[in-house]
Amino acid sequence: LLTNYEDASGPDDWEVGVHGIMIEFEDDRGQRYSGTYLPEVATEQGWNQDQAIRSLVKKAGYNGRVSSSLKRNMRVTRYQSSKV
């Protein structure tokens, strides 16, 4: 069960192993991209926050450089999961 959705203040405002993340962003041409990772994904892959964000950008289908500008303009939602 996915719970506690919150707008994050940026791509580093979440905790590996606690939060899942959903990102939304646009490239310079206005093409929109989005993707999500469940809370356990970063931990299972051994990723830190930056590695998870970069991987998620690629998963969303964006093949350009993951610049600080791209990350700064990214909308990030964090959430948690609960097993019932």
Summary of the structure (lengths in Angstrom):
residues: 84
radius of gyration: 12.4
end to end distance: 7.1
largest distance: 42.7
contacts: 225
relative contact order: 0.34
helix: 27%
strand: 31%
